[in-house]
Amino acid sequence: QVQLVESGGGLVQAGGSLRLSCAASGRTFSNYHMGWFRQAPGKEREFVARISGSGGRTYYTDSVKDRFTISRDNAKNTAYLQMNSLKPEDTGIYHCAAARIFRVGGGQNPIEYEYWGQGTQVTVSS
């Protein structure tokens, strides 16, 4: 199994930056597609970004394109989410998740991910 632990959340002002980290256990990290999701108060869990096992392909929801960057370092069993130009609407609990294989067109639904971290809080003040 895979255990995921997020870190790097915090309180920032609008326009600031944070880098979230997701540390994974196990020896098969590169076999997993990694995703980041967030959940704001009173809203459903939302897809943010994902990255293929090798790091060669990345995908983002439109609201974070050109502001967020997902990356991974398989030698360190860690995935990252660099968040720049943060907005109050980015506030929420951010979770990383791991998945094995997606069907064509998949990857945005939380049900597709097998393993989840406990989450880290990101709060952006105006």
ABEGO torsion letter per residue (X at the ends): XBBBBBBGBEBBBBGBBBBBBBBBBEAAAAABBBBBBBBBBGBBBBBABBBBAAGABBBBBAAABGABBBBBBAAAGBBBBBBBGBBAAABEBBBBBBBABBBBGBGABAAABABBBAEBBBBBBX
